[in-house]
Amino acid sequence: YAFVRTTAKPTADVHLVATDDEGEQVPLMASWRYGNGHVLALATHGAGAGTAEWIQMPEYPLMWSQTIRQFLPDAQGRTAR
């Protein structure tokens, strides 16, 4: 229910969309490369005003764990315990 209306950069990968008041789909979560890194943009609260229904979704924790895992540095050289 609460998000900032945005537009995607031409090189962005849009991962989540929201429908605005005019019925148009707009990016809610997108990512792109910047220099040697990655940028993730979320146009709403991760938790807070307007996200109560979103937080109750069973997929919500999975979405965040997959998102964070995607943006963590590679774990090469580490051994599994």
Steps between C-alpha positions, in 0.01 A plus 500: 500500500794735543772543240683771311414508130821439305625411155758235424845585368548364146754244627303396811354159569153553646423234761167622646235736367205683652189638335458876544173696529473520120529121459855521367767258620803676649823355642494418869834317520776519241872440480785593268878497476690810603876492457620175655192459716125455503228743605161397635218753513180440695231765458313418822564414861642153558283500810278775632213718393307353209672162497302303761343265243830453320677399823234236569570320170679165551744596222610823672795355701611296199501811280732683741732203554537449124550874444769529766674183382510640145678816618748347745858452378584155369589253772779334298770345712270443799437148614156371590446408864 
